[in-house]
Amino acid sequence: MAELTQKATVLSVTDLTPHVRQVVVLPHMQKILFWPGQWVSLKLPVGLNPPLNRAYSMAAPGTTSGELILVLDRVTGGLGSGFLFQLKPGDDVLLSGPYGNFILSEPVKEQELLLVARYTGLIPIRCILKQLYAQRQTGAVLLIAVAPAEDELLFHRELLTLAVTNPGFRYLPLVAADGEQQAVDLVLSMLRPLIDNGPKVLPMLCGTKAFVRPLRAYFVNAGYDRKEVKTETYD
Ligand SMILES: Cc1cc2nc3c(=O)[nH]c(=O)nc-3n(C[C@H](O)[C@H](O)[C@H](O)COP(=O)(O)OP(=O)(O)OC[C@H]3O[C@@H](n4cnc5c(N)ncnc54)[C@H](O)[C@@H]3O)c2cc1C
C-alpha cells in the first residue's frame, strides 16, 4: 500500500554547524511511526517538473507528539536542499513515509556494531544510537564519523558525552577536508587493524556512493557477505 502523502508544518529551524541545519516538522494528518534509520520523502515545489522528491532521514527516534527531526546540509547547487534552507517556522511541506531498510534488525550482543558515516550520513546512525542508549545498550559499538571540517563534526559534543558515559561506546571523529577519497583512505587506515585481525563485526555504512562503495568492497574482500554490510547512500 502506498504511504499517505500529508502536509507537515515546520516547528523550528536551528543551525547545527555553519552548513548543516535541523528542521523539525509536525505531520498534520497521521503520526509517522518509524524505525531508527528510516527516512521520509519530501515533495518539494521546485524544479522543472515538481514535485521534486528528496529523502531525509529522521535524526532522532519518534516521540509521542509525533514531530520529526530532520537534519540536512546545503548541497552546492542543490535544488531541494536550497529550497529547504529557506523554510521558516509555520511553513508547510508535503511528505510521505517512512521508508528504508537501514535499520538494526537484531539486538547488538556478541558482535561489535561498527558504524561508519561521512558528514550527514551520520543522521540515521545518530537516530539508531539514541534509540540504543535509551534502551541501555551494553554491547560494544564503534562509531567512525568523518566531517569535511572540524566545525562540521555533527553532534560532536553529544557523541563525546555518550562515549564518556557508556563504556561500550567508542567514538572516533575524523576530518577529511579533501573529499571522499581522503575520507575513505582515513577510514580504511583505522579499519584495517581492527578488521583484518579481529572477530567479525556488524558494519553499517552511510554517506555518498563514493564513500560507501569502496568501504563495502573492503568488507566483501575481507570475507563478509554483501548482505552482512548494511549501507545507505545519499546521492
Ligand atoms: C535514503 C536517503 C536519505 C537521505 N537522508 C538525508 C539526510 O538526512 N540529510 C541530508 O542532508 N541529505 C539526505 N539525503 C540526501 C538528500 O535526499 C538530497 O539528495 C540532498 O539534500 C541533495 O538534494 P538537492 O536537491 O539539494 O541536490 P541535487 O539538485 O539533487 O544535486 C546537486 C548536486 O549535488 C550532488 N549531490 C546530490 N546529493 C548529494 C549529497 N547528499 N551530498 C553531496 N552531493 C550530493 C548531485 O550529484 C548533484 O551534482 C538522503 C538521501 C537518501 C537517498
The ligand as a MOL file (V3000), in Angstrom:
LIG
                    3D

  0  0  0     0  0            999 V3000
M  V30 BEGIN CTAB
M  V30 COUNTS 53 58 0 0 0
M  V30 BEGIN ATOM
M  V30 1 C 17.7010 7.3630 1.7650 0
M  V30 2 C 18.2620 8.7780 1.7550 0
M  V30 3 C 18.2950 9.5150 2.9370 0
M  V30 4 C 18.8210 10.8070 2.9430 0
M  V30 5 N 18.8740 11.4970 4.1110 0
M  V30 6 C 19.4430 12.7290 4.1370 0
M  V30 7 C 19.5690 13.4520 5.3540 0
M  V30 8 O 19.1140 13.0220 6.4280 0
M  V30 9 N 20.1990 14.6600 5.3250 0
M  V30 10 C 20.6940 15.1820 4.1520 0
M  V30 11 O 21.2750 16.2770 4.1830 0
M  V30 12 N 20.5820 14.5250 2.9860 0
M  V30 13 C 19.9550 13.3310 2.9460 0
M  V30 14 N 19.8210 12.6580 1.7500 0
M  V30 15 C 20.2080 13.3560 0.5130 0
M  V30 16 C 19.0140 14.2080 0.0310 0
M  V30 17 O 17.9130 13.3880 -0.3190 0
M  V30 18 C 19.3480 15.0340 -1.2130 0
M  V30 19 O 19.9100 14.2000 -2.1910 0
M  V30 20 C 20.3280 16.1530 -0.9040 0
M  V30 21 O 19.7450 17.0590 0.0380 0
M  V30 22 C 20.6710 16.9160 -2.1990 0
M  V30 23 O 19.4780 17.2540 -2.8470 0
M  V30 24 P 19.4160 18.5700 -3.7500 0
M  V30 25 O 18.1080 18.5520 -4.4780 0
M  V30 26 O 19.7290 19.7750 -2.9110 0
M  V30 27 O 20.6330 18.3730 -4.7420 0
M  V30 28 P 20.5640 17.9170 -6.2840 0
M  V30 29 O 19.9810 19.0780 -7.0650 0
M  V30 30 O 19.8860 16.5820 -6.3700 0
M  V30 31 O 22.0730 17.6960 -6.6140 0
M  V30 32 C 23.0040 18.7590 -6.8180 0
M  V30 33 C 24.4010 18.1540 -6.9870 0
M  V30 34 O 24.8750 17.6050 -5.7560 0
M  V30 35 C 25.1320 16.1820 -5.8580 0
M  V30 36 N 24.5170 15.5740 -4.6520 0
M  V30 37 C 23.2640 15.0830 -4.5290 0
M  V30 38 N 23.0530 14.6290 -3.2800 0
M  V30 39 C 24.1820 14.8640 -2.5970 0
M  V30 40 C 24.5900 14.6280 -1.2500 0
M  V30 41 N 23.7800 14.0670 -0.3500 0
M  V30 42 N 25.8530 15.0070 -0.8950 0
M  V30 43 C 26.6670 15.5900 -1.7830 0
M  V30 44 N 26.3410 15.8380 -3.0790 0
M  V30 45 C 25.1240 15.4740 -3.4770 0
M  V30 46 C 24.4290 15.7320 -7.1220 0
M  V30 47 O 25.1540 14.6460 -7.7090 0
M  V30 48 C 24.4690 16.9810 -7.9940 0
M  V30 49 O 25.6940 17.0910 -8.6590 0
M  V30 50 C 19.2950 11.3780 1.7330 0
M  V30 51 C 19.2390 10.6370 0.5410 0
M  V30 52 C 18.7400 9.3640 0.5460 0
M  V30 53 C 18.6930 8.5810 -0.7600 0
M  V30 END ATOM
M  V30 BEGIN BOND
M  V30 1 1 1 2
M  V30 2 1 2 3
M  V30 3 2 2 52
M  V30 4 2 3 4
M  V30 5 1 4 5
M  V30 6 1 4 50
M  V30 7 2 5 6
M  V30 8 1 6 7
M  V30 9 1 6 13
M  V30 10 2 7 8
M  V30 11 1 7 9
M  V30 12 1 9 10
M  V30 13 2 10 11
M  V30 14 1 10 12
M  V30 15 2 12 13
M  V30 16 1 13 14
M  V30 17 1 14 15
M  V30 18 1 14 50
M  V30 19 1 15 16
M  V30 20 1 16 17
M  V30 21 1 16 18
M  V30 22 1 18 19
M  V30 23 1 18 20
M  V30 24 1 20 21
M  V30 25 1 20 22
M  V30 26 1 22 23
M  V30 27 1 23 24
M  V30 28 2 24 25
M  V30 29 1 24 26
M  V30 30 1 24 27
M  V30 31 1 27 28
M  V30 32 2 28 29
M  V30 33 1 28 30
M  V30 34 1 28 31
M  V30 35 1 31 32
M  V30 36 1 32 33
M  V30 37 1 33 34
M  V30 38 1 33 48
M  V30 39 1 34 35
M  V30 40 1 35 36
M  V30 41 1 35 46
M  V30 42 1 36 37
M  V30 43 1 36 45
M  V30 44 2 37 38
M  V30 45 1 38 39
M  V30 46 1 39 40
M  V30 47 2 39 45
M  V30 48 1 40 41
M  V30 49 2 40 42
M  V30 50 1 42 43
M  V30 51 2 43 44
M  V30 52 1 44 45
M  V30 53 1 46 47
M  V30 54 1 46 48
M  V30 55 1 48 49
M  V30 56 2 50 51
M  V30 57 1 51 52
M  V30 58 1 52 53
M  V30 END BOND
M  V30 END CTAB
M  END
